[in-house]
Amino acid sequence: MRTLDPRVRWLWVGRALVVALILGAIATAGALAALPQWPWIGPAVFVLVATLGVGHALLLYRSWSYEIREDSMLLDRGVITRIRTVVPYVRVQHIDTSRGPIERAVGLSSLVVYTAGSRGADVTIPGLRPREATDLQTRLKALAIESEGEDAV
């Protein structure tokens, strides 16, 4: 089983802090307008949401792993709800790598595997180094082509 690059946890922590800051600002504005005697509500909301968000981000990083097997790709992740996804290569439609502006800034990439199916027909592996994502894309493409004649799992 392989894990994600450690830098992805800082992206997730940063996202949690931005959400906490926005919710704290909204709570502060609401408290000042409706309950001026409770000015501490906004900072309390920020601290609560930041603590929960940062904790979740760190636990999510620890829970994330993936494995490239002979006939399928296995992803294991989740904090509250554990999710184990098996993607048979015969179901793979196409594979993309993506790098948003924040990912580019910290030198990370994501791999998106699109599969045949109706519900949640794509799987994303975040927190990969760009070279690792490209190599994985090439390897999965070869495995998908090789498995074309086999039955699905």
N, C-alpha and C positions, 0 to 999 in steps of 0.2 A: 504494500500500500504506500502510495506517495502522498505527501502533504503539500499544502500551498506555501508559496513564498511568504516569509514572515512580514514583509512590508504590507501585505493586504490587510492585516489586522489593524494597521494604523489608518488605512483608508476607512475601514469600518468604524473605528473609534472616532475619527474625524466626522464622519457622517452622523454618528450618534450625538456628538457634541453640537453640531449645527442644528439638528432637530431640537435638542434640549434648549439651545439658545433661543430659537424661534418660539417654542412653546413657553419658555420663561418670559420672553418679551410680551407675548400675548397675555399671559397671566398677570404680568405687572400692569399692563395698560388696563385690563379689565378690573383689577383690584383698585387701581387709583381712581377709576371712574365710578365703580359701584361701592367699593368698601375701602375708603381712604384710611380708615383706622387699622387696616391690615396690610401695610406695604411690604411685608416679608413674604407674601404668598408667591410673588414672581420668582424671587431667588430660591424659595423652597421647591417650587416646581422645577426650576432649572437643575437643582442638585439632585432631586429624585429621578428625573428623566435621564440626566447625564449618568448617574450611578447605574441605573438599570440598563441603559444603552451601551455603556462601556463594558459592563459585565457581560451582557449578551454578545457583544462583538468579540470579546476575548474567548468566551466559551465556544462560540461558533467557529472561530479559527482552530481551536483545539479539536473540534469534532469533525472537521472537514478532511476527507481523504478520498483518493481515487486509485483505481488499479486498472491497468490495461492487461486484459487476459487474452487467451488464445482465440476465443470466440465472442467475447463481449467486453464491454467496459463497465466497471462497477464504481458507483459513487456512493459515499456514505457521509451523511452530514445531518446537522440539526441539534438544537439545544433542548428545547422543550419536547418537540416531536422529532424523533429520529427517523430519517428518510434514507432508505437504501434503494438505489436505482440501478437496474441492470439494463444496459443498452446492447442488444445483440447487433453485431456489425451488419447483418443482413438487412436490418431496418434503417440503417443510416442513409439519409437522402443527400445531405451536403454538410460541410464543416466550414465554419468561419472563424477567423480570429478578429477580435475587436480591441481597440485601445481608445478609450475616451480621453479627454484632455487631462483629467486628474491622474488616470492610470499612466499616461505618457510622462507626466511630470515626475512620477516616482519610479518609472521604469518597469511597469507591469502590463500585462495583457490578459485577455480572457479568451477562452475557446468555447465556441457555441456549436453543438452537434445537433442538427435537425434530423428528426426521425420520422418515419411513416407512422401515423397514428392520429387519433382525433383529440385526445386529451393531453395537454402538456407535452406537445410533440417536439420539444427542444430541451436540451440539457446544457447548462453553462458551467464551465470550470473557471472560476475567477482566480486571480492571484498567481499567474504564471509569468515567468520571465518571457520576453518576446521571442527569443530563440527557442525556448522550451515549447512555447505555444505553436510555433511554426513546425518544429520537429514532430510534435504530437499530432498536428494536423496532417502532415505527410504520412506518418505511420498509420493513423486511423483510416486515411484514404486507402492506403494499400491493403489494410485488413478488410475494409468494406468491399473492395473490388474482389479480393480473394474469396470472400464468403458469399458472393452473389449466387453461386449454385447450390448453397446449403439451405436447409429449412430454418425458419425462425424459431427462437426459443419459446 
